[in-house]
Amino acid sequence: MSAVSATQPATGRLLVADDQPHVLTALEMLLDGQGYQTYLASSPRSVLEALQTHTFDAVLMDLNYTRDTTGGGEGLALVSRIRSLDQTIPLVVMTAWSSVGLAVEAMRRGASDFIQKPWNNADLLEKVREQVERCHVLRSSQHRQQEESSEASEIQKGLLPSSMPHIPGYDISATTRPVHFIGGDYYNVARINDTHTALCIADVAGKGVAGALLMANLQAALRPLVRDHVQPRELCSRLNRHLCDIMPANKFISFFYGVLDSSKNLLTYCNAGHNPPLLARFDGSTTELTGSGAILGQFPNWHYEQTDVGMDRGDILLLFTDGVPEAERPDGEAFGERRLLQHAREIQTSDATALQQALMEKVSEHCGNEFQDDATMIVLRAKR
């Protein structure tokens, strides 16, 4: 099969498929005369091979090939296969044995338009022009969206800590995995002074841009409170009042904030409706860092409380958003907190980063790398 010279003035790049050489020749002459670049294919297999190695603005294809010359089944199967490879490329299908049922089935499987043989040149060129223009508009829009998404992702990464601070006697690691290009999860670990370190994790109800905007607002409001060493219960109260003023209906933020005093091995925390972090004790026991605090952004007069919990050598504290325990297998079974705790105890490492990475790998394996929600985790380990 031949391709038109790349030096021709082109208004689009077309893949033209038919098993009859004289039909391909006629279509090539017609389309070349309009300035299109054409690539010719004579079988479903050559169509698929071309789509995997070249970029086209539209496909003009017959529905009947040598193994199925009247029913269109081979062509319909090709339409479905192309759509599984590319959801956006326009498909204009042709057949000499057209019927309403065949046309409807082709459109149902993803064809963009339908032409009956023998074709009218003007009608065919008009349909091809419309589909090529549609493809150009769609790809231009997708390109802009990709650029904006990339920029938004970079901005959001800048709101998260670029590295973990050194905490005397402790090892810490954190990661986040958004479902989309930007997410609604947030975490931070920041040194307040030589002996106190703040750590927090939050989950905004809602994904994508809406969740990311609320997360950015949370981050901006939180930063000065951490810097001023505001106590966890007071910090949550101030954040809550601020967020209640701006929170859209049916939106909220679950939030956990703690301050670790490394000189006393004491964590003072407030849990505002977040998944209780799990403290896996070196002696084999487990403590859940629960709390009666309400989610942020819904109850402006809520009175928050704080709790102290001691940490001993070898203890492991796991903080996470619900995307971790709720990651599901195809059969619907969630990963669960019990499994998370079990793996945390079984993985033999004294390094928080290695443990955090291994745990996230376990979660990813469980759900087949198909997370249903943003997943964030912090691992804090008291050195032995």
BAGUMAR-667152 format. One record per residue: residue number from 1; residue in one letter; z, y, x of N, C-alpha, C in turn. Coordinates in steps of 0.1 Angstrom, whole numbers. Atoms other than C-alpha are relative to their C-alpha. Layout:
- NUM/a/Z/Y/X/Z/Y/X/Z/Y/X
...
% end
This chain:
- 1/m/0/-12/8/0/0/0/0/12/9
- 2/s/1/-12/-8/-7/35/12/8/12/-5
- 3/a/-7/-12/4/11/68/12/-9/12/4
- 4/v/8/-12/-3/-5/102/10/6/7/12
- 5/s/-4/-7/-12/-4/123/42/11/10/-4
- 6/a/-11/-9/2/28/143/45/-4/15/2
- 7/t/4/-14/-2/7/174/54/-6/6/-13
- 8/q/5/-5/13/-6/177/18/10/9/-6
- 9/p/-9/-8/8/9/205/-3/6/-9/-11
- 10/a/-5/9/10/33/186/-25/10/7/-9
- 11/t/-9/-5/10/51/194/-57/11/-10/-3
- 12/g/-9/11/2/70/161/-56/-5/-12/6
- 13/r/3/13/-7/72/127/-41/1/-11/-11
- 14/l/0/10/11/62/99/-66/-1/-14/5
- 15/l/3/15/-2/65/61/-65/-7/-5/-12
- 16/v/9/4/11/37/47/-86/-2/-15/1
- 17/a/0/14/0/39/10/-95/-9/-6/-11
- 18/d/9/8/10/12/-13/-112/-5/-11/8
- 19/d/5/11/-7/-1/-47/-104/-15/-1/0
- 20/q/14/0/0/-37/-37/-110/-5/11/10
- 21/p/4/-9/-11/-54/-21/-79/-8/12/-6
- 22/h/8/-11/5/-79/-1/-100/8/11/-7
- 23/v/-9/-10/7/-51/15/-120/8/8/10
- 24/l/-7/-7/-10/-32/24/-89/-9/11/7
- 25/t/9/-9/-6/-63/40/-74/-3/12/-9
- 26/a/2/-10/9/-69/60/-105/12/10/-1
- 27/l/-12/-9/0/-33/73/-107/2/7/13
- 28/e/-2/-7/-13/-33/81/-70/-10/12/1
- 29/m/10/-11/0/-65/102/-74/5/12/-9
- 30/l/-5/-10/9/-51/120/-104/12/8/5
- 31/l/-13/-7/-5/-17/128/-89/-2/7/13
- 32/d/3/-7/-12/-30/136/-55/-7/14/-2
- 33/g/8/-12/3/-53/162/-70/10/11/-5
- 34/q/-9/-10/4/-22/179/-84/10/4/11
- 35/g/-8/-4/-11/-5/181/-50/12/-9/2
- 36/y/-11/9/-2/19/152/-54/-2/-9/12
- 37/q/1/11/-10/27/128/-26/3/-13/-8
- 38/t/-2/12/7/23/93/-39/2/-12/9
- 39/y/-2/12/-8/36/60/-26/-3/-11/-10
- 40/l/4/10/9/20/29/-42/7/-13/2
- 41/a/-7/13/0/37/-4/-51/-7/-9/-11
- 42/s/8/9/10/21/-35/-68/9/-10/-6
- 43/s/-9/11/5/52/-56/-76/14/6/-1
- 44/p/-14/-4/1/88/-52/-87/8/0/14
- 45/r/-6/1/-13/99/-63/-52/-3/12/9
- 46/s/4/-12/-9/79/-36/-34/6/13/-6
- 47/v/-6/-12/6/93/-10/-59/14/1/6
- 48/l/-14/-1/-4/129/-19/-50/1/3/15
- 49/e/0/-3/-14/121/-20/-13/-3/15/4
- 50/a/4/-14/-2/105/15/-15/12/9/-3
- 51/l/-11/-8/4/135/29/-33/12/-1/10
- 52/q/-11/1/-9/159/16/-7/-3/6/14
- 53/t/3/-6/-13/140/32/22/-6/14/-1
- 54/h/6/-13/2/125/64/7/7/7/-11
- 55/t/-5/-9/11/135/93/-15/-12/5/-8
- 56/f/11/-4/10/114/100/-46/5/9/-10
- 57/d/-4/-9/11/114/126/-73/-2/-6/-13
- 58/a/2/7/13/102/103/-100/-7/-14/3
- 59/v/7/13/0/90/67/-106/-9/-1/-12
- 60/l/10/2/11/58/61/-127/-3/-15/2
- 61/m/1/15/-2/58/23/-133/-5/-7/-13
- 62/d/4/9/11/41/-3/-154/11/-9/-4
- 63/l/-10/10/5/62/-26/-176/-5/-14/1
- 64/n/5/14/0/39/-56/-172/-6/-3/13
- 65/y/4/4/-13/34/-75/-140/-5/-15/-1
- 66/t/7/13/0/18/-108/-130/7/-12/-6
- 67/r/-8/11/5/47/-130/-141/2/2/-15
- 68/d/-3/-2/15/49/-114/-176/-10/11/-4
- 69/t/11/-10/2/16/-97/-186/0/6/-13
- 70/t/1/-6/13/23/-90/-222/14/4/-6
- 71/g/-13/-2/7/60/-90/-231/8/12/6
- 72/g/-8/-11/-7/73/-63/-206/13/-4/5
- 73/g/-13/4/-4/103/-84/-197/2/2/15
- 74/e/-2/-2/-14/97/-82/-160/2/15/3
- 75/g/-2/-15/-2/93/-44/-162/13/5/-5
- 76/l/-13/-4/5/124/-40/-183/11/-4/9
- 77/a/-10/4/-10/144/-60/-158/0/9/12
- 78/l/2/-9/-11/130/-37/-131/7/14/-3
- 79/v/-7/-13/4/142/-6/-151/15/-1/2
- 80/s/-15/2/-2/177/-20/-152/4/-1/14
- 81/r/-4/2/-15/177/-29/-115/-1/14/6
- 82/i/1/-13/-6/165/6/-106/12/9/-4
- 83/r/-11/-8/4/192/22/-127/13/-4/6
- 84/s/-12/4/-7/218/1/-110/1/5/14
- 85/l/1/-5/-13/206/15/-77/1/16/0
- 86/d/1/-15/0/201/52/-88/1/4/-15
- 87/q/-1/-4/14/214/67/-120/-7/13/-3
- 88/t/6/-14/2/195/100/-116/-15/0/1
- 89/i/14/-1/-2/159/93/-106/-7/-2/-13
- 90/p/7/2/12/135/98/-135/-9/-12/0
- 91/l/9/12/1/116/67/-147/-9/3/-12
- 92/v/11/-1/10/83/71/-166/-6/-14/-1
- 93/v/6/13/1/72/37/-179/-13/0/-8
- 94/m/13/1/6/37/26/-189/-2/-15/-4
- 95/t/4/13/4/23/-4/-208/-11/1/-9
- 96/a/11/0/9/-9/-13/-225/3/-7/-13
- 97/w/-5/8/12/10/-35/-251/12/7/-5
- 98/s/-12/-7/4/34/-8/-262/3/-3/-15
- 99/s/-5/1/14/54/-11/-294/13/8/0
- 100/v/-12/-8/2/83/8/-308/12/-7/6
- 101/g/-11/8/-5/107/-20/-299/1/0/15
- 102/l/0/0/-14/96/-21/-263/3/13/6
- 103/a/-3/-13/-5/97/16/-259/15/3/-1
- 104/v/-14/-2/2/132/17/-274/9/-7/10
- 105/e/-7/8/-10/144/-11/-251/-1/6/14
- 106/a/1/-7/-14/130/7/-220/8/12/1
- 107/m/-8/-12/0/147/39/-230/15/-4/1
- 108/r/-14/4/0/180/21/-237/4/-5/14
- 109/r/-4/4/-13/179/6/-202/-1/11/10
- 110/g/-1/-11/-9/174/40/-186/-13/7/3
- 111/a/13/-7/-2/137/50/-188/2/14/-5
- 112/s/-1/-14/4/133/88/-190/-11/4/-10
- 113/d/11/-3/9/99/88/-208/-9/-12/-1
- 114/f/8/12/3/72/65/-221/-15/4/-1
- 115/i/15/-3/1/33/65/-217/-7/-13/-4
- 116/q/8/11/4/9/42/-234/-14/0/7
- 117/k/13/2/-6/-22/29/-216/-10/-3/-11
- 118/p/5/-9/-10/-50/40/-216/6/14/-2
- 119/w/-7/-12/1/-34/73/-209/-9/12/-1
- 120/n/6/-13/0/-44/109/-215/4/7/13
- 121/n/-4/-7/-13/-45/127/-181/9/11/-2
- 122/a/-8/-12/2/-31/159/-194/14/-3/-5
- 123/d/-13/4/5/-3/142/-213/8/-7/12
- 124/l/-7/7/-11/6/120/-182/5/11/10
- 125/l/-4/-10/-10/6/150/-159/11/9/-5
- 126/e/-11/-8/5/28/170/-182/13/-7/0
- 127/k/-12/8/-1/53/142/-185/6/-1/14
- 128/v/-4/1/-14/54/137/-148/6/13/5
- 129/r/-5/-13/-4/58/175/-142/14/2/-5
- 130/e/-13/-3/6/87/177/-166/11/-8/7
- 131/q/-10/9/-6/105/147/-150/3/4/15
- 132/v/-2/-4/-14/100/160/-114/8/13/0
- 133/e/-8/-12/1/113/194/-124/14/-3/-3
- 134/r/-13/4/4/142/178/-141/8/-6/13
- 135/c/-6/6/-12/149/158/-109/4/11/10
- 136/h/-4/-10/-10/148/189/-87/12/8/-4
- 137/v/-11/-7/6/172/208/-110/13/-8/2
- 138/l/-12/8/-1/196/179/-111/5/-2/14
- 139/r/-4/2/-14/196/173/-73/5/13/6
- 140/s/-6/-13/-4/201/210/-67/14/2/-5
- 141/s/-13/-1/6/230/210/-90/10/-9/7
- 142/q/-9/10/-7/245/179/-74/3/5/14
- 143/h/-2/-5/-14/240/195/-39/11/11/0
- 144/r/-10/-11/1/260/226/-50/14/-6/-3
- 145/q/-13/6/3/287/204/-65/6/-7/12
- 146/q/-5/7/-12/290/183/-34/5/10/10
- 147/e/-5/-11/-9/293/215/-13/13/5/-4
- 148/e/-13/-6/6/320/229/-36/11/-10/1
- 149/s/-10/11/-1/338/195/-37/5/-1/14
- 150/s/-4/1/-14/338/193/1/9/12/4
- 151/e/-8/-11/-3/351/228/4/14/-1/-6
- 152/a/-13/1/7/378/222/-22/9/-10/6
- 153/s/-7/10/-7/388/190/-5/6/5/13
- 154/e/-5/-5/-12/392/208/28/11/10/-2
- 155/i/-10/-10/4/412/236/12/13/-8/-4
- 156/q/-11/8/4/435/210/-4/7/-7/11
- 157/k/-6/6/-11/440/192/28/9/10/8
- 158/g/-8/-10/-7/452/224/43/13/4/-6
- 159/l/-13/-2/7/480/226/17/10/-11/4
- 160/l/-9/11/-4/494/193/30/3/1/15
- 161/p/-3/-1/-14/512/189/63/-10/-7/9
- 162/s/9/6/-9/489/183/92/6/-11/9
- 163/s/-7/10/-8/515/163/111/15/0/-5
- 164/m/-13/2/4/550/150/106/10/6/10
- 165/p/-10/-6/-10/580/169/122/8/-11/7
- 166/h/-10/9/-7/603/152/147/14/1/-7
- 167/i/-13/1/6/635/141/130/9/-8/9
- 168/p/-8/8/-9/663/130/154/6/-12/-7
- 169/g/-6/12/6/672/94/147/-9/-6/-11
- 170/y/8/5/11/644/89/122/-15/0/4
- 171/d/15/2/-1/607/79/120/-6/2/-14
- 172/i/6/-3/13/585/92/92/-15/1/0
- 173/s/15/0/1/549/89/80/-3/2/-15
- 174/a/4/-3/14/530/100/49/-15/0/-1
- 175/t/14/0/3/496/97/33/-2/2/-15
- 176/t/4/-1/14/478/105/1/-15/-4/-1
- 177/r/13/5/2/447/90/-14/-4/4/-14
- 178/p/5/-5/13/430/110/-43/-10/-9/-5
- 179/v/10/8/6/409/91/-68/-13/7/1
- 180/h/12/-8/0/384/120/-69/1/8/13
- 181/f/0/-8/-13/375/145/-41/12/8/2
- 182/i/-13/-6/-1/406/164/-49/10/-6/-10
- 183/g/-9/7/8/438/152/-65/12/9/-5
- 184/g/-11/-7/5/470/162/-82/13/-5/6
- 185/d/-12/4/-7/495/145/-59/3/11/11
- 186/y/-4/-9/-11/515/166/-34/12/-6/8
- 187/y/-11/4/-8/539/158/-6/2/10/12
- 188/n/-3/-9/-11/556/178/22/12/-5/7
- 189/v/-12/3/-9/580/171/51/1/12/9
- 190/a/-1/-13/-8/593/203/68/14/1/6
- 191/r/-13/-3/-7/621/210/93/5/14/-5
- 192/i/-6/-12/4/645/236/79/8/7/12
- 193/n/-7/-4/-12/667/238/110/1/-12/9
- 194/d/-1/11/-10/678/216/139/5/-13/-6
- 195/t/-6/12/6/697/192/116/-5/-3/-14
- 196/h/4/2/14/681/196/82/-15/-1/-2
- 197/t/14/1/3/647/184/70/-3/-2/-15
- 198/a/3/1/14/632/188/36/-12/-10/-2
- 199/l/11/9/3/610/161/21/-1/0/-16
- 200/c/2/0/14/594/161/-13/-13/-7/-3
- 201/i/12/6/5/567/144/-34/-1/3/-15
- 202/a/3/-5/14/551/154/-67/-13/-6/-5
- 203/d/12/6/7/526/141/-92/-3/9/-12
- 204/v/5/-8/11/507/165/-115/-6/-8/-10
- 205/a/6/7/11/498/152/-149/-15/5/-1
- 206/g/14/-5/0/460/154/-147/-7/-2/13
- 207/k/8/2/-13/433/146/-121/-10/11/2
- 208/g/11/-9/-3/405/166/-105/5/14/2
- 209/v/-2/-14/-2/403/204/-105/13/5/-6
- 210/a/-12/-5/7/431/210/-131/12/-4/7
- 211/g/-12/4/-8/456/189/-112/1/6/13
- 212/a/0/-6/-13/446/204/-79/5/14/-1
- 213/l/-4/-13/2/451/239/-92/15/1/-2
- 214/l/-14/0/3/486/231/-105/8/-4/13
- 215/m/-6/4/-13/494/214/-72/1/11/9
- 216/a/0/-12/-9/484/245/-53/10/10/-4
- 217/n/-10/-9/5/506/266/-75/14/-5/4
- 218/l/-13/6/-4/535/242/-69/3/3/15
- 219/q/-2/-2/-14/530/244/-32/3/14/4
- 220/a/-2/-15/-3/529/282/-31/14/4/-4
- 221/a/-13/-4/5/561/285/-52/11/-7/8
- 222/l/-10/8/-7/579/258/-32/3/5/14
- 223/r/-1/-4/-15/573/271/4/12/9/2
- 224/p/-11/-9/-3/597/301/3/14/-6/-3
- 225/l/-12/6/4/624/280/-14/5/-10/11
- 226/v/-3/9/-11/623/254/14/4/8/12
- 227/r/-3/-9/-12/623/281/41/14/6/-2
- 228/d/-13/-6/2/654/297/25/12/-10/-1
- 229/h/-10/11/0/672/263/25/8/0/-14
- 230/v/-6/1/13/678/264/-13/4/-14/-3
- 231/q/-5/13/3/699/235/-25/-10/-7/-10
- 232/p/10/7/8/678/207/-43/1/3/-15
- 233/r/-1/-2/14/692/213/-78/-4/14/-4
- 234/e/4/-14/3/687/251/-76/-15/2/3
- 235/l/14/0/-2/653/246/-61/-8/-5/-11
- 236/c/7/6/11/642/224/-89/1/9/-13
- 237/s/-2/-9/12/656/249/-115/-10/12/1
- 238/r/8/-12/-2/637/278/-100/-15/-4/-1
- 239/l/13/5/1/605/258/-97/-4/-3/-15
- 240/n/3/3/14/608/246/-133/-2/13/-8
- 241/r/1/-12/8/613/281/-147/-14/7/3
- 242/h/13/-5/-4/582/293/-127/-11/-7/-7
- 243/l/11/8/5/560/265/-138/0/0/-16
- 244/c/0/-1/15/571/267/-175/-8/13/-4
- 245/d/7/-12/4/555/302/-175/-15/-2/1
- 246/i/14/2/-2/521/289/-164/-6/-13/-4
- 247/m/5/13/2/519/253/-174/-8/-1/-13
- 248/p/8/2/12/491/244/-199/7/-10/-9
- 249/a/-6/10/10/500/224/-230/-4/-14/5
- 250/n/2/14/-3/504/187/-224/-1/-3/16
- 251/k/0/2/-14/507/192/-186/14/1/5
- 252/f/-13/-1/-6/537/187/-164/-1/-6/14
- 253/i/-1/6/-13/548/177/-129/13/-8/2
- 254/s/-12/7/-4/571/150/-118/3/3/15
- 255/f/-4/-6/-13/590/160/-86/12/-6/5
- 256/f/-12/5/-7/614/146/-61/2/9/12
- 257/y/-2/-9/-12/630/169/-35/14/-4/6
- 258/g/-13/4/-7/656/159/-9/1/8/13
- 259/v/-3/-6/-13/672/174/22/8/-10/8
- 260/l/-7/9/-9/681/151/50/8/7/11
- 261/d/-9/-5/-11/710/160/72/1/-11/11
- 262/s/1/10/-10/702/140/103/13/-1/9
- 263/s/-12/1/-7/735/148/119/11/-8/-7
- 264/k/-9/7/8/754/132/91/-6/-12/-7
- 265/n/8/11/6/727/107/80/2/0/-15
- 266/l/-2/-2/14/730/121/45/-12/7/-6
- 267/l/11/-5/8/702/127/20/6/6/-13
- 268/t/-4/-6/13/709/152/-8/-13/3/-8
- 269/y/13/0/7/683/150/-35/2/4/-15
- 270/c/1/-2/14/672/160/-70/-13/-7/-5
- 271/n/11/7/5/649/138/-90/-4/6/-14
- 272/a/4/-6/13/629/157/-117/-11/-8/-6
- 273/g/9/9/8/613/129/-137/-10/-8/9
- 274/h/10/7/-9/596/113/-107/4/-15/2
- 275/n/-3/14/-3/593/76/-98/12/-1/10
- 276/p/-11/1/-9/627/67/-82/-4/-5/13
- 277/p/2/6/-13/623/63/-45/9/-12/2
- 278/l/-8/12/-3/635/30/-31/5/0/14
- 279/l/-6/0/-13/660/28/-3/4/-14/3
- 280/a/-2/14/-4/657/-6/12/10/-1/12
- 281/r/-11/1/-10/690/-12/30/-2/-11/11
- 282/f/2/10/-10/691/-30/63/8/-13/-3
- 283/d/-8/12/4/718/-53/48/-6/-8/-11
- 284/g/6/8/10/693/-65/22/1/6/-14
- 285/s/-2/-6/14/705/-44/-8/-11/11/-2
- 286/t/10/-10/4/684/-18/-26/7/11/-8
- 287/t/-5/-12/8/693/17/-39/-12/7/-6
- 288/e/10/-9/6/671/35/-64/5/14/-1
- 289/l/-4/-15/0/672/73/-61/-5/6/-14
- 290/t/3/-4/13/671/79/-98/7/14/-3
- 291/g/-6/-13/4/681/111/-116/-3/3/-14
- 292/s/2/-3/14/684/126/-150/-8/13/-2
- 293/g/7/-13/1/664/157/-142/-13/-2/-8
- 294/a/12/0/8/635/165/-166/-12/4/9
- 295/i/12/-4/-6/599/169/-155/-1/15/1
- 296/l/1/-14/-1/589/203/-143/-11/6/-9
- 297/g/11/-7/8/570/228/-165/1/-2/-15
- 298/q/0/2/15/582/218/-200/13/5/-6
- 299/f/-13/-4/5/619/227/-204/7/11/8
- 300/p/-4/-11/-9/627/261/-190/15/2/2
- 301/n/-15/-1/-2/665/259/-195/7/-12/5
- 302/w/-6/12/-4/670/225/-181/10/2/12
- 303/h/-10/-1/-11/701/221/-158/-1/-12/8
- 304/y/2/11/-9/694/200/-128/12/-3/9
- 305/e/-11/4/-9/719/180/-107/-6/-6/13
- 306/q/4/6/-12/718/167/-72/10/-11/4
- 307/t/-8/12/-4/731/135/-56/-1/-2/15
- 308/d/0/3/-14/741/125/-21/-1/-15/2
- 309/v/1/15/-4/731/91/-5/0/-1/15
- 310/g/0/2/-15/739/79/30/-11/-9/4
- 311/m/10/9/-6/714/63/53/6/-6/12
- 312/d/-5/7/-12/723/37/79/-12/-4/9
- 313/r/10/5/-9/704/24/109/-8/-12/-6
- 314/g/9/10/5/674/3/99/-3/1/-15
- 315/d/4/-2/14/673/16/63/-14/6/-1
- 316/i/13/-4/2/639/23/49/-1/7/-14
- 317/l/2/-7/13/632/50/22/-15/1/-3
- 318/l/14/-1/5/600/47/2/-1/10/-11
- 319/l/3/-10/11/588/77/-18/-15/-2/-3
- 320/f/14/2/4/556/73/-38/-3/6/-14
- 321/t/4/-4/13/536/85/-68/-4/-13/-8
- 322/d/2/12/8/528/62/-97/-13/-7/2
- 323/g/13/7/-3/493/55/-84/2/-12/9
- 324/v/-3/11/-8/510/31/-60/4/-13/-8
- 325/p/-4/12/7/529/7/-82/-9/-3/-12
- 326/e/9/2/12/504/11/-111/-14/-4/4
- 327/a/13/5/-4/474/0/-90/-2/-14/-6
- 328/e/2/13/7/459/-29/-110/-11/-8/6
- 329/r/10/10/-3/440/-60/-103/-10/0/-12
- 330/p/9/1/11/409/-67/-124/6/-6/-13
- 331/d/-6/6/12/430/-88/-147/11/9/-7
- 332/g/-9/-10/6/453/-58/-154/14/-1/6
- 333/e/-13/1/-6/483/-69/-133/3/11/10
- 334/a/-4/-11/-9/500/-39/-116/6/-5/12
- 335/f/-6/4/-13/511/-40/-80/15/0/-1
- 336/g/-14/0/3/546/-30/-91/9/4/12
- 337/e/-10/-5/-10/577/-17/-73/6/-12/7
- 338/r/-6/12/-6/591/-52/-67/-8/-5/11
- 339/r/8/4/-11/561/-62/-47/0/10/12
- 340/l/-1/-10/-11/562/-29/-28/12/-2/9
- 341/l/-13/2/-7/598/-35/-19/0/-13/9
- 342/q/1/13/-7/591/-71/-9/-8/1/13
- 343/h/9/-1/-12/563/-62/15/7/9/10
- 344/a/-7/-9/-10/584/-34/30/10/-7/8
- 345/r/-9/8/-7/610/-59/39/-6/-11/9
- 346/e/6/11/-7/586/-86/51/-8/5/13
- 347/i/8/-5/-11/565/-64/74/9/4/12
- 348/q/-8/-1/-12/580/-66/108/-5/11/9
- 349/t/4/-11/-9/576/-32/124/11/10/0
- 350/s/-10/-10/0/600/-5/135/-7/14/0
- 351/d/8/-13/0/572/22/133/-3/3/-15
- 352/a/2/-5/14/570/42/100/-15/1/-3
- 353/t/14/-2/2/533/49/104/-7/-14/-2
- 354/a/6/13/1/524/12/109/5/-6/-14
- 355/l/-5/5/12/546/3/79/-7/6/-12
- 356/q/6/-7/11/531/30/56/-15/-5/-1
- 357/q/14/5/0/495/19/66/-1/-14/-5
- 358/a/0/14/5/503/-18/60/3/-1/-15
- 359/l/-3/0/14/518/-11/26/-12/5/-8
- 360/m/12/-5/7/488/10/15/-11/-10/0
- 361/e/11/10/-1/465/-18/27/3/-11/-10
- 362/k/-4/10/10/485/-43/5/-3/5/-14
- 363/v/3/-6/13/481/-20/-25/-15/0/-2
- 364/s/14/0/1/444/-16/-18/-6/-14/-2
- 365/e/4/14/2/439/-53/-15/2/-5/-14
- 366/h/-4/5/14/457/-59/-48/-10/5/-10
- 367/c/9/-6/10/434/-35/-67/-14/0/4
- 368/g/14/0/-4/402/-43/-49/-5/13/5
- 369/n/4/-13/-5/402/-8/-34/-5/9/-11
- 370/e/4/-8/11/397/6/-69/13/5/-6
- 371/f/-12/-7/5/427/29/-75/-3/7/-13
- 372/q/1/-7/13/432/41/-110/5/14/0
- 373/d/-6/-13/-1/452/71/-100/2/4/14
- 374/d/-3/-5/-13/460/93/-70/12/-8/5
- 375/a/-11/8/-5/483/74/-47/5/6/13
- 376/t/-6/-7/-12/507/90/-22/13/-7/3
- 377/m/-11/7/-5/534/75/-1/6/7/12
- 378/i/-7/-5/-11/561/87/23/10/-12/4
- 379/v/-9/10/-5/580/62/45/9/7/10
- 380/l/-10/-6/-9/612/74/62/9/-12/4
- 381/r/-8/12/-5/630/49/85/10/5/10
- 382/a/-11/-3/-10/663/53/102/0/-10/11
- 383/k/2/8/-12/660/41/137/12/-9/3
- 384/r/-11/9/-3/681/11/148/5/3/14
% end
